[in-house]
Amino acid sequence: MTPSQFTAESLLCTYLNGRTMPKILRDAVVWVIEARLASNETPTLDETLRIDIDNHAVALLERPIVCALLRRSHELEVTTYASARHPGHREFGTSMY
């Protein structure tokens, strides 16, 4: 995993905030985020991409214990959990992602 892929995966993991999505869609979203990071496009997670993520993300019934960032690329997808104390979207400065 390259640093830009790791960053894109981290950003998506934080945005999902405990939700999960099908691996093929997750990989596509990571690819889009990585491309936007490489081209310095802001916001990285614009409204359209957030809506697409939200439409395909599924909330889990129980609290997962492992973040997807810890999985190896050849392992099965593991659900993510950013923080139980801060549900919803993360907001930093003036941008929401």
C-alpha positions in Angstrom: 0.0 0.0 0.0 1.5 3.3 -1.0 1.4 6.4 1.3 -1.3 8.0 -0.8 -3.4 4.9 -0.7 -2.9 4.7 3.0 -4.0 8.3 3.4 -7.1 7.8 1.2 -8.0 4.7 3.1 -7.5 6.6 6.4 -9.7 9.4 5.3 -12.5 7.0 4.2 -12.2 5.0 7.4 -12.6 8.2 9.4 -15.6 9.3 7.3 -17.3 6.0 7.5 -17.2 6.2 11.3 -18.0 2.6 12.0 -20.0 1.9 8.9 -18.9 -0.4 6.1 -19.5 -0.8 2.4 -18.9 -3.4 -0.3 -15.2 -3.9 -1.1 -15.5 -3.0 -4.8 -17.2 0.3 -3.9 -14.7 0.9 -1.1 -11.8 0.4 -3.5 -13.4 2.8 -6.0 -13.9 5.5 -3.4 -10.3 5.1 -2.2 -9.1 5.4 -5.8 -11.1 8.7 -6.3 -9.8 10.1 -3.0 -6.2 9.1 -3.9 -6.6 10.9 -7.3 -8.0 14.0 -5.6 -5.1 14.0 -3.1 -2.6 13.7 -5.8 -4.0 16.6 -7.8 -4.5 18.7 -4.6 -8.2 18.9 -5.4 -10.3 20.3 -2.5 -12.5 19.4 -0.9 -11.3 15.8 -1.1 -14.6 14.5 -0.1 -17.0 16.8 -1.8 -20.8 16.7 -1.3 -21.4 14.3 -4.3 -18.8 11.8 -3.1 -20.1 12.0 0.5 -23.7 11.3 -0.7 -22.5 8.3 -2.8 -20.6 7.0 0.2 -23.6 7.5 2.5 -25.9 5.8 0.0 -23.8 2.6 0.1 -22.5 2.6 3.6 -24.1 0.2 6.1 -24.2 0.7 9.8 -23.1 -2.2 11.9 -25.2 -3.8 14.6 -22.3 -4.4 16.9 -19.1 -2.5 17.6 -16.2 -3.7 15.4 -12.8 -4.1 17.0 -10.4 -3.8 14.1 -9.9 -0.8 11.8 -9.6 -1.6 8.1 -6.3 0.2 8.0 -4.8 -2.8 9.8 -5.8 -5.3 7.2 -3.4 -6.6 4.6 -4.4 -6.0 1.0 -5.1 -9.7 0.4 -7.2 -10.3 3.4 -11.0 -10.1 3.6 -12.4 -6.7 4.3 -12.6 -5.8 7.9 -15.2 -3.3 9.2 -14.0 0.0 10.5 -14.7 2.0 13.7 -13.4 5.6 14.0 -14.9 6.6 17.3 -18.0 5.8 19.4 -17.8 9.1 21.2 -18.3 11.2 18.0 -21.0 9.8 15.8 -21.7 11.4 12.5 -19.3 13.2 10.2 -16.0 14.7 11.2 -15.4 18.4 10.9 -12.0 20.0 10.8 -11.6 23.7 10.4 -14.0 24.9 7.7 -14.0 21.7 5.7 -16.1 18.7 6.3 -15.0 15.4 5.1 
